[in-house]
Amino acid sequence: MYLQNVTSINSTLNNLLFNYHYINITSSLPISVHFEIHSLNTNLAYLFIYKFDQTPLLNSSINLIDGWTLFCPFNLTNDDIYRYFIDNQQTPGHQSLIFGIRELNSTEMNNYCLNNSSINTSLPITDESFTFTSNYELRI
């Protein structure tokens, strides 16, 4: 896994809502994409969004994404890793996949992750720049 030193990024300078990553998925065959995220603080939750061939945008006035998921502490595997999978039926005809990660604040975490017996299907949307309180490791 590769350490993402996100606590050192000052997102307010660029007004970024997510920490973005780019993946080239150009291939003659359909490919699947597997994500593994290991937070260095297992008590944190994250919003994960993605869009094919362009940067995903999500705020109170724009919802331009192809998919999303919440990573809540109760979703962690025994090895403390969040996993997400995009199957090969979604990737044909695309050249890139850009995904963004944002740490949920305490209010969002309470609203979207606190009760792990019920799945909240709404999307936590904010216009505030991201703030990471802990780094994470990433494997794609």
NULUMRO-984125 format. One record per atom (N, C-alpha, C): residue number from 1; chain; atom name; x, y, z. Coordinates in pm, whole numbers, m for minus. Each point is the difference from the previous one (the first is absolute). Example, Ala and Ser with C-alpha at 12.3 -4.5 7.8 and 13.67 -1.06 7.14 Angstrom:
<recs>
+-----+-------+------+--------+--------+--------+
|  nr | kette | atom |      u |      v |      w |
+-----+-------+------+--------+--------+--------+
|   1 |     A |    N |   1319 |   m569 |    780 |
|   1 |     A |   CA |    m89 |    119 |      0 |
|   1 |     A |    C |     90 |    120 |      0 |
|   2 |     A |    N |    m35 |    105 |    m72 |
|   2 |     A |   CA |     82 |    119 |      6 |
|   2 |     A |    C |    m77 |    109 |     73 |
+-----+-------+------+--------+--------+--------+
</recs>
This chain:
<recs>
+-----+-------+------+--------+--------+--------+
|  nr | kette | atom |      u |      v |      w |
+-----+-------+------+--------+--------+--------+
|   1 |     A |    N |     84 |   m118 |      0 |
|   1 |     A |   CA |    m84 |    118 |      0 |
|   1 |     A |    C |     88 |    124 |      0 |
|   2 |     A |    N |    m54 |    107 |    m57 |
|   2 |     A |   CA |     74 |    125 |     m9 |
|   2 |     A |    C |    m62 |    103 |     94 |
|   3 |     A |    N |     85 |     57 |     84 |
|   3 |     A |   CA |    m45 |    100 |     96 |
|   3 |     A |    C |    m45 |    127 |    m72 |
|   4 |     A |    N |   m117 |     50 |     35 |
|   4 |     A |   CA |    m51 |    127 |    m51 |
|   4 |     A |    C |     11 |    101 |    114 |
|   5 |     A |    N |     95 |     91 |    m12 |
|   5 |     A |   CA |     27 |     98 |    105 |
|   5 |     A |    C |    m96 |    118 |    m15 |
|   6 |     A |    N |   m127 |    m24 |     30 |
|   6 |     A |   CA |   m105 |     99 |    m23 |
|   6 |     A |    C |    m12 |    103 |    111 |
|   7 |     A |    N |     56 |    m28 |    116 |
|   7 |     A |   CA |     m9 |     98 |    109 |
|   7 |     A |    C |     86 |    122 |    m27 |
|   8 |     A |    N |     94 |    m12 |    m93 |
|   8 |     A |   CA |     88 |    114 |    m32 |
|   8 |     A |    C |    m56 |     87 |   m113 |
|   9 |     A |    N |   m112 |    m41 |    m60 |
|   9 |     A |   CA |    m59 |     75 |   m111 |
|   9 |     A |    C |    m89 |    110 |     56 |
|  10 |     A |    N |     19 |    122 |    m47 |
|  10 |     A |   CA |    m87 |    110 |     39 |
|  10 |     A |    C |   m105 |     17 |   m109 |
|  11 |     A |    N |   m116 |    m61 |     19 |
|  11 |     A |   CA |   m104 |      0 |   m103 |
|  11 |     A |    C |    m68 |    135 |    m15 |
|  12 |     A |    N |     11 |     86 |    100 |
|  12 |     A |   CA |    m69 |    129 |     m9 |
|  12 |     A |    C |     64 |     90 |   m105 |
|  13 |     A |    N |    128 |    m21 |    m31 |
|  13 |     A |   CA |     65 |     81 |   m104 |
|  13 |     A |    C |    m65 |    m24 |   m136 |
|  14 |     A |    N |    m36 |   m124 |    m27 |
|  14 |     A |   CA |    m60 |    m36 |   m129 |
|  14 |     A |    C |   m150 |    m25 |     10 |
|  15 |     A |    N |    m55 |     12 |    119 |
|  15 |     A |   CA |   m143 |    m23 |     24 |
|  15 |     A |    C |    m43 |   m139 |    m46 |
|  16 |     A |    N |     84 |   m101 |     24 |
|  16 |     A |   CA |    m31 |   m136 |    m40 |
|  16 |     A |    C |    m94 |    m66 |     99 |
|  17 |     A |    N |    m99 |    m73 |    m53 |
|  17 |     A |   CA |    m94 |    m72 |     86 |
|  17 |     A |    C |     44 |   m145 |     19 |
|  18 |     A |    N |     88 |    m51 |    m88 |
|  18 |     A |   CA |     46 |   m138 |      6 |
|  18 |     A |    C |    149 |     m6 |    m32 |
|  19 |     A |    N |     65 |   m105 |     47 |
|  19 |     A |   CA |    136 |    m31 |    m43 |
|  19 |     A |    C |    m14 |    m94 |   m120 |
|  20 |     A |    N |     40 |     47 |   m119 |
|  20 |     A |   CA |    m23 |    m73 |   m124 |
|  20 |     A |    C |    118 |    m86 |    m41 |
|  21 |     A |    N |    m32 |   m113 |    m67 |
|  21 |     A |   CA |     99 |    m92 |    m54 |
|  21 |     A |    C |    m43 |    m38 |   m142 |
|  22 |     A |    N |     98 |    m15 |    m90 |
|  22 |     A |   CA |    m25 |    m33 |   m141 |
|  22 |     A |    C |     52 |   m140 |    m29 |
|  23 |     A |    N |    m79 |    m79 |    m75 |
|  23 |     A |   CA |     43 |   m132 |    m44 |
|  23 |     A |    C |    m24 |    m11 |   m150 |
|  24 |     A |    N |    103 |    m41 |    m74 |
|  24 |     A |   CA |    m14 |    m27 |   m143 |
|  24 |     A |    C |    m56 |   m141 |    m14 |
|  25 |     A |    N |   m119 |    m13 |    m60 |
|  25 |     A |   CA |    m62 |   m132 |    m17 |
|  25 |     A |    C |    m13 |    m36 |   m148 |
|  26 |     A |    N |     80 |     65 |    m85 |
|  26 |     A |   CA |     m2 |    m31 |   m143 |
|  26 |     A |    C |     47 |   m144 |    m20 |
|  27 |     A |    N |    m82 |    m81 |    m64 |
|  27 |     A |   CA |     33 |   m140 |    m22 |
|  27 |     A |    C |    m85 |    m53 |   m114 |
|  28 |     A |    N |     53 |    m97 |    m72 |
|  28 |     A |   CA |    m79 |    m62 |   m107 |
|  28 |     A |    C |   m104 |    m95 |     58 |
|  29 |     A |    N |     20 |    m41 |    124 |
|  29 |     A |   CA |    m95 |    m87 |     69 |
|  29 |     A |    C |    m63 |     74 |    117 |
|  30 |     A |    N |   m125 |    m33 |     34 |
|  30 |     A |   CA |    m60 |     63 |    118 |
|  30 |     A |    C |     79 |    m39 |    126 |
|  31 |     A |    N |     18 |     96 |     88 |
|  31 |     A |   CA |     74 |    m28 |    123 |
|  31 |     A |    C |    m86 |     36 |    120 |
|  32 |     A |    N |     27 |    m64 |    111 |
|  32 |     A |   CA |    m63 |     38 |    126 |
|  32 |     A |    C |    103 |     77 |     83 |
|  33 |     A |    N |    m50 |     80 |     92 |
|  33 |     A |   CA |     88 |     80 |     84 |
|  33 |     A |    C |    m33 |    m30 |    145 |
|  34 |     A |    N |    103 |    m34 |     77 |
|  34 |     A |   CA |    m15 |    m34 |    141 |
|  34 |     A |    C |     70 |    107 |     83 |
|  35 |     A |    N |    m67 |     49 |    101 |
|  35 |     A |   CA |     56 |    102 |     88 |
|  35 |     A |    C |     12 |    m58 |    140 |
|  36 |     A |    N |    112 |     30 |     65 |
|  36 |     A |   CA |     17 |    m32 |    141 |
|  36 |     A |    C |     52 |    125 |     69 |
|  37 |     A |    N |    m68 |     40 |    106 |
|  37 |     A |   CA |     38 |    119 |     75 |
|  37 |     A |    C |     19 |    m40 |    145 |
|  38 |     A |    N |    115 |     34 |     52 |
|  38 |     A |   CA |     31 |    m28 |    141 |
|  38 |     A |    C |     22 |    132 |     71 |
|  39 |     A |    N |    m96 |     40 |     81 |
|  39 |     A |   CA |     14 |    124 |     77 |
|  39 |     A |    C |     94 |    m26 |    116 |
|  40 |     A |    N |     86 |     97 |     28 |
|  40 |     A |   CA |     89 |    m14 |    115 |
|  40 |     A |    C |    m75 |     26 |    130 |
|  41 |     A |    N |   m126 |     46 |    m10 |
|  41 |     A |   CA |    m88 |     13 |    116 |
|  41 |     A |    C |   m130 |    m72 |    m35 |
|  42 |     A |    N |    m22 |   m115 |     58 |
|  42 |     A |   CA |   m115 |    m84 |    m36 |
|  42 |     A |    C |   m133 |     53 |     50 |
|  43 |     A |    N |      0 |    111 |     72 |
|  43 |     A |   CA |   m125 |     59 |     48 |
|  43 |     A |    C |    m57 |    103 |    m98 |
|  44 |     A |    N |     66 |     19 |   m113 |
|  44 |     A |   CA |    m45 |    101 |    m97 |
|  44 |     A |    C |    m84 |    m63 |   m110 |
|  45 |     A |    N |    m81 |     83 |    m64 |
|  45 |     A |   CA |    m84 |    m42 |   m111 |
|  45 |     A |    C |     31 |     87 |   m121 |
|  46 |     A |    N |    m28 |    m53 |   m120 |
|  46 |     A |   CA |     34 |     68 |   m124 |
|  46 |     A |    C |   m114 |     m9 |   m101 |
|  47 |     A |    N |     m8 |    101 |    m85 |
|  47 |     A |   CA |    m86 |     m4 |   m117 |
|  47 |     A |    C |     90 |    m21 |   m120 |
|  48 |     A |    N |    m33 |    m99 |    m82 |
|  48 |     A |   CA |     76 |    m37 |   m119 |
|  48 |     A |    C |    m90 |     23 |   m121 |
|  49 |     A |    N |     44 |     82 |    m96 |
|  49 |     A |   CA |    m77 |     26 |   m123 |
|  49 |     A |    C |     90 |    m27 |   m120 |
|  50 |     A |    N |    m62 |    m29 |   m116 |
|  50 |     A |   CA |     80 |    m18 |   m120 |
|  50 |     A |    C |    m79 |     40 |   m125 |
|  51 |     A |    N |     77 |     27 |   m106 |
|  51 |     A |   CA |    m57 |     36 |   m130 |
|  51 |     A |    C |     95 |    m50 |   m107 |
|  52 |     A |    N |    m55 |    m56 |   m106 |
|  52 |     A |   CA |     81 |    m44 |   m113 |
|  52 |     A |    C |     31 |    119 |    m90 |
|  53 |     A |    N |    125 |     11 |    m43 |
|  53 |     A |   CA |     48 |     92 |   m103 |
|  53 |     A |    C |     m5 |    148 |     36 |
|  54 |     A |    N |    m37 |     35 |    120 |
|  54 |     A |   CA |      8 |    140 |     45 |
|  54 |     A |    C |     m6 |      4 |    152 |
|  55 |     A |    N |     33 |    115 |     55 |
|  55 |     A |   CA |      2 |     16 |    145 |
|  55 |     A |    C |   m142 |     m1 |     55 |
|  56 |     A |    N |    m25 |    m82 |    102 |
|  56 |     A |   CA |   m134 |      2 |     61 |
|  56 |     A |    C |    m21 |    130 |     76 |
|  57 |     A |    N |   m122 |     51 |     m6 |
|  57 |     A |   CA |    m35 |    122 |     71 |
|  57 |     A |    C |   m122 |    m28 |     86 |
|  58 |     A |    N |      9 |     39 |    126 |
|  58 |     A |   CA |   m111 |    m20 |     92 |
|  58 |     A |    C |      1 |    112 |    103 |
|  59 |     A |    N |   m105 |     81 |     m4 |
|  59 |     A |   CA |    m22 |    102 |    102 |
|  59 |     A |    C |   m150 |     29 |      3 |
|  60 |     A |    N |    m40 |    106 |     67 |
|  60 |     A |   CA |   m143 |     26 |     17 |
|  60 |     A |    C |    m70 |     35 |   m131 |
|  61 |     A |    N |     75 |     39 |   m103 |
|  61 |     A |   CA |    m64 |     37 |   m126 |
|  61 |     A |    C |     36 |    m91 |   m118 |
|  62 |     A |    N |    101 |    m86 |     15 |
|  62 |     A |   CA |     43 |    m88 |   m109 |
|  62 |     A |    C |     13 |   m143 |     51 |
|  63 |     A |    N |    m58 |    m94 |    m76 |
|  63 |     A |   CA |     16 |   m142 |     30 |
|  63 |     A |    C |     40 |    m67 |   m131 |
|  64 |     A |    N |    130 |     m2 |    m27 |
|  64 |     A |   CA |     53 |    m56 |   m123 |
|  64 |     A |    C |     95 |   m114 |     36 |
|  65 |     A |    N |    m60 |   m114 |     36 |
|  65 |     A |   CA |     78 |   m118 |     39 |
|  65 |     A |    C |    m63 |   m123 |    m66 |
|  66 |     A |    N |     81 |   m105 |    m13 |
|  66 |     A |   CA |    m51 |   m127 |    m51 |
|  66 |     A |    C |    m29 |   m100 |    111 |
|  67 |     A |    N |     58 |     23 |    118 |
|  67 |     A |   CA |    m25 |    m90 |    111 |
|  67 |     A |    C |     59 |     53 |    128 |
|  68 |     A |    N |    m43 |    m58 |    112 |
|  68 |     A |   CA |     49 |     43 |    130 |
|  68 |     A |    C |    m24 |   m110 |    103 |
|  69 |     A |    N |     72 |     10 |    110 |
|  69 |     A |   CA |    m26 |    m85 |    116 |
|  69 |     A |    C |     52 |     70 |    124 |
|  70 |     A |    N |    m53 |    m41 |    113 |
|  70 |     A |   CA |     49 |     47 |    129 |
|  70 |     A |    C |     85 |   m110 |     62 |
|  71 |     A |    N |    113 |     38 |     54 |
|  71 |     A |   CA |     82 |    m91 |     78 |
|  71 |     A |    C |    m15 |     38 |    146 |
|  72 |     A |    N |    m77 |    m79 |     74 |
|  72 |     A |   CA |    m23 |     23 |    142 |
|  72 |     A |    C |     76 |   m105 |     80 |
|  73 |     A |    N |     40 |     33 |    123 |
|  73 |     A |   CA |     79 |    m96 |     79 |
|  73 |     A |    C |    m61 |   m139 |     11 |
|  74 |     A |    N |   m133 |    m11 |      0 |
|  74 |     A |   CA |    m60 |   m133 |     10 |
|  74 |     A |    C |     17 |    m81 |   m129 |
|  75 |     A |    N |     45 |     65 |   m112 |
|  75 |     A |   CA |     27 |    m69 |   m126 |
|  75 |     A |    C |    141 |    m57 |     m7 |
|  76 |     A |    N |     83 |     31 |     98 |
|  76 |     A |   CA |    139 |    m44 |     m5 |
|  76 |     A |    C |      9 |   m153 |      4 |
|  77 |     A |    N |     94 |    m53 |    m75 |
|  77 |     A |   CA |     26 |   m144 |      4 |
|  77 |     A |    C |     85 |    m30 |    123 |
|  78 |     A |    N |     27 |   m127 |     24 |
|  78 |     A |   CA |     82 |    m39 |    115 |
|  78 |     A |    C |    140 |     60 |     m5 |
|  79 |     A |    N |     48 |     31 |   m121 |
|  79 |     A |   CA |    133 |     60 |    m13 |
|  79 |     A |    C |     m7 |    153 |    m11 |
|  80 |     A |    N |   m113 |     58 |     43 |
|  80 |     A |   CA |    m19 |    146 |      6 |
|  80 |     A |    C |     13 |     68 |   m137 |
|  81 |     A |    N |    m54 |    m63 |   m103 |
|  81 |     A |   CA |      7 |     54 |   m135 |
|  81 |     A |    C |   m141 |     18 |    m57 |
|  82 |     A |    N |    m22 |    117 |    m60 |
|  82 |     A |   CA |   m122 |     22 |    m77 |
|  82 |     A |    C |     26 |    m50 |   m142 |
|  83 |     A |    N |    m97 |    m71 |    m57 |
|  83 |     A |   CA |     15 |    m51 |   m136 |
|  83 |     A |    C |   m118 |     44 |    m86 |
|  84 |     A |    N |     31 |     31 |   m127 |
|  84 |     A |   CA |   m103 |     37 |    m97 |
|  84 |     A |    C |     41 |    m58 |   m135 |
|  85 |     A |    N |   m100 |    m35 |    m81 |
|  85 |     A |   CA |     23 |    m72 |   m124 |
|  85 |     A |    C |    m88 |     60 |   m110 |
|  86 |     A |    N |     60 |     31 |   m114 |
|  86 |     A |   CA |    m74 |     42 |   m119 |
|  86 |     A |    C |     18 |   m111 |   m102 |
|  87 |     A |    N |   m111 |    m64 |    m39 |
|  87 |     A |   CA |     12 |   m118 |    m86 |
|  87 |     A |    C |     28 |     38 |   m146 |
|  88 |     A |    N |     39 |   m101 |    m78 |
|  88 |     A |   CA |     44 |     23 |   m137 |
|  88 |     A |    C |   m115 |     30 |    m97 |
|  89 |     A |    N |   m124 |     m3 |     46 |
|  89 |     A |   CA |   m111 |     39 |    m87 |
|  89 |     A |    C |    m18 |    152 |     m3 |
|  90 |     A |    N |     62 |     70 |     95 |
|  90 |     A |   CA |    m12 |    146 |      5 |
|  90 |     A |    C |    114 |     72 |    m73 |
|  91 |     A |    N |    111 |    m68 |    m27 |
|  91 |     A |   CA |    119 |     68 |    m50 |
|  91 |     A |    C |     18 |      4 |   m152 |
|  92 |     A |    N |    m65 |    m87 |    m81 |
|  92 |     A |   CA |     25 |      5 |   m145 |
|  92 |     A |    C |    m29 |    138 |    m60 |
|  93 |     A |    N |     87 |     42 |    m91 |
|  93 |     A |   CA |    m18 |    128 |    m69 |
|  93 |     A |    C |     53 |    119 |     77 |
|  94 |     A |    N |     53 |    m21 |    119 |
|  94 |     A |   CA |     53 |    110 |     80 |
|  94 |     A |    C |    152 |     m3 |      0 |
|  95 |     A |    N |     60 |    119 |      8 |
|  95 |     A |   CA |    145 |     11 |      3 |
|  95 |     A |    C |     55 |     23 |    140 |
|  96 |     A |    N |    m80 |     61 |     87 |
|  96 |     A |   CA |     51 |     31 |    133 |
|  96 |     A |    C |   m110 |    m11 |    105 |
|  97 |     A |    N |     45 |    m10 |    121 |
|  97 |     A |   CA |    m88 |      1 |    116 |
|  97 |     A |    C |     62 |     97 |    100 |
|  98 |     A |    N |    m76 |     99 |     39 |
|  98 |     A |   CA |     47 |     95 |    100 |
|  98 |     A |    C |    m89 |    m17 |    122 |
|  99 |     A |    N |     63 |    m19 |    115 |
|  99 |     A |   CA |    m78 |    m17 |    122 |
|  99 |     A |    C |     47 |    100 |    106 |
| 100 |     A |    N |    m93 |     31 |     89 |
| 100 |     A |   CA |     28 |     94 |    107 |
| 100 |     A |    C |    m35 |    m61 |    134 |
| 101 |     A |    N |     77 |     38 |    101 |
| 101 |     A |   CA |    m23 |    m46 |    137 |
| 101 |     A |    C |     m8 |    122 |     90 |
| 102 |     A |    N |    m97 |     m2 |     90 |
| 102 |     A |   CA |    m15 |    107 |     99 |
| 102 |     A |    C |    m32 |    m63 |    134 |
| 103 |     A |    N |     69 |     47 |    104 |
| 103 |     A |   CA |    m29 |    m46 |    135 |
| 103 |     A |    C |   m129 |     67 |     48 |
| 104 |     A |    N |    m90 |    m79 |     56 |
| 104 |     A |   CA |   m123 |     57 |     54 |
| 104 |     A |    C |     30 |     73 |    130 |
| 105 |     A |    N |    m69 |    112 |     22 |
| 105 |     A |   CA |     17 |     69 |    128 |
| 105 |     A |    C |    m86 |    m71 |    105 |
| 106 |     A |    N |      8 |     42 |    124 |
| 106 |     A |   CA |    m67 |    m72 |    109 |
| 106 |     A |    C |   m152 |      1 |    m16 |
| 107 |     A |    N |    m57 |    110 |    m48 |
| 107 |     A |   CA |   m145 |      5 |    m21 |
| 107 |     A |    C |    m42 |    m98 |   m108 |
| 108 |     A |    N |     73 |     m2 |   m112 |
| 108 |     A |   CA |    m31 |    m94 |   m109 |
| 108 |     A |    C |     17 |   m144 |     48 |
| 109 |     A |    N |    105 |    m24 |     77 |
| 109 |     A |   CA |     22 |   m136 |     49 |
| 109 |     A |    C |   m116 |    m44 |     88 |
| 110 |     A |    N |    m49 |     88 |     86 |
| 110 |     A |   CA |   m115 |    m34 |     84 |
| 110 |     A |    C |   m125 |    m24 |    m84 |
| 111 |     A |    N |    m21 |     82 |   m103 |
| 111 |     A |   CA |   m119 |    m12 |    m84 |
| 111 |     A |    C |      2 |   m120 |    m94 |
| 112 |     A |    N |    119 |    m38 |    m48 |
| 112 |     A |   CA |      8 |   m102 |   m104 |
| 112 |     A |    C |     60 |   m132 |     45 |
| 113 |     A |    N |     72 |     m2 |    112 |
| 113 |     A |   CA |     70 |   m122 |     40 |
| 113 |     A |    C |    m34 |    m50 |    141 |
| 114 |     A |    N |    m63 |     82 |     81 |
| 114 |     A |   CA |    m17 |    m35 |    141 |
| 114 |     A |    C |    m79 |   m128 |     20 |
| 115 |     A |    N |   m112 |    m13 |    m68 |
| 115 |     A |   CA |    m84 |   m118 |     18 |
| 115 |     A |    C |     30 |    m99 |   m111 |
| 116 |     A |    N |     89 |    m95 |     27 |
| 116 |     A |   CA |     43 |    m92 |   m105 |
| 116 |     A |    C |   m105 |   m104 |    m37 |
| 117 |     A |    N |   m111 |     m4 |     70 |
| 117 |     A |   CA |   m103 |    m98 |    m37 |
| 117 |     A |    C |    m91 |     53 |   m110 |
| 118 |     A |    N |      0 |    131 |    m23 |
| 118 |     A |   CA |    m81 |     54 |   m109 |
| 118 |     A |    C |     92 |     70 |    m99 |
| 119 |     A |    N |    m22 |    m24 |   m126 |
| 119 |     A |   CA |     82 |     58 |   m105 |
| 119 |     A |    C |    m64 |    132 |    m45 |
| 120 |     A |    N |     75 |    108 |     12 |
| 120 |     A |   CA |    m47 |    130 |    m46 |
| 120 |     A |    C |     36 |     10 |   m148 |
| 121 |     A |    N |   m102 |     11 |    m86 |
| 121 |     A |   CA |     25 |     m1 |   m144 |
| 121 |     A |    C |     15 |    139 |    m59 |
| 122 |     A |    N |     m6 |    104 |     83 |
| 122 |     A |   CA |     20 |    135 |    m52 |
| 122 |     A |    C |    149 |     32 |     m1 |
| 123 |     A |    N |     34 |     98 |    m80 |
| 123 |     A |   CA |    138 |     37 |    m24 |
| 123 |     A |    C |     38 |    121 |     85 |
| 124 |     A |    N |    106 |     m9 |     81 |
| 124 |     A |   CA |     42 |    118 |     79 |
| 124 |     A |    C |     65 |    104 |    m91 |
| 125 |     A |    N |    m67 |    111 |    m19 |
| 125 |     A |   CA |     47 |    104 |    m91 |
| 125 |     A |    C |     41 |    122 |     81 |
| 126 |     A |    N |    114 |     58 |    m36 |
| 126 |     A |   CA |     48 |    119 |     69 |
| 126 |     A |    C |     65 |     94 |   m100 |
| 127 |     A |    N |     11 |    126 |     38 |
| 127 |     A |   CA |     72 |     99 |    m80 |
| 127 |     A |    C |    129 |     42 |     69 |
| 128 |     A |    N |     35 |    m68 |    109 |
| 128 |     A |   CA |    120 |     34 |     76 |
| 128 |     A |    C |    121 |    m76 |    m54 |
| 129 |     A |    N |    115 |     66 |      0 |
| 129 |     A |   CA |    124 |    m65 |    m41 |
| 129 |     A |    C |     29 |   m117 |     93 |
| 130 |     A |    N |     65 |   m103 |    m55 |
| 130 |     A |   CA |     27 |   m118 |     82 |
| 130 |     A |    C |    104 |     30 |    108 |
| 131 |     A |    N |    m13 |    m73 |    109 |
| 131 |     A |   CA |     98 |      3 |    108 |
| 131 |     A |    C |     25 |   m144 |     40 |
| 132 |     A |    N |    125 |    m43 |    m11 |
| 132 |     A |   CA |     36 |   m134 |     43 |
| 132 |     A |    C |     71 |     11 |    135 |
| 133 |     A |    N |    m45 |    m80 |     96 |
| 133 |     A |   CA |     64 |     m2 |    131 |
| 133 |     A |    C |     99 |   m115 |     13 |
| 134 |     A |    N |     m1 |    m90 |    m99 |
| 134 |     A |   CA |     92 |   m113 |      1 |
| 134 |     A |    C |     31 |    m39 |   m145 |
| 135 |     A |    N |    120 |    m49 |    m22 |
| 135 |     A |   CA |     39 |    m48 |   m132 |
| 135 |     A |    C |    m61 |   m137 |    m25 |
| 136 |     A |    N |      5 |    m43 |   m126 |
| 136 |     A |   CA |    m48 |   m134 |    m34 |
| 136 |     A |    C |     95 |    m62 |   m102 |
| 137 |     A |    N |    m10 |   m131 |    m12 |
| 137 |     A |   CA |     76 |    m74 |   m100 |
| 137 |     A |    C |    m96 |    m47 |   m107 |
| 138 |     A |    N |     50 |     m9 |   m123 |
| 138 |     A |   CA |    m85 |    m31 |   m114 |
| 138 |     A |    C |     65 |   m106 |    m87 |
| 139 |     A |    N |    m80 |    m97 |    m42 |
| 139 |     A |   CA |     44 |   m100 |    m98 |
| 139 |     A |    C |   m110 |    m12 |   m105 |
| 140 |     A |    N |     41 |      5 |   m129 |
| 140 |     A |   CA |    m95 |    m11 |   m110 |
| 140 |     A |    C |     41 |   m116 |    m88 |
+-----+-------+------+--------+--------+--------+
</recs>
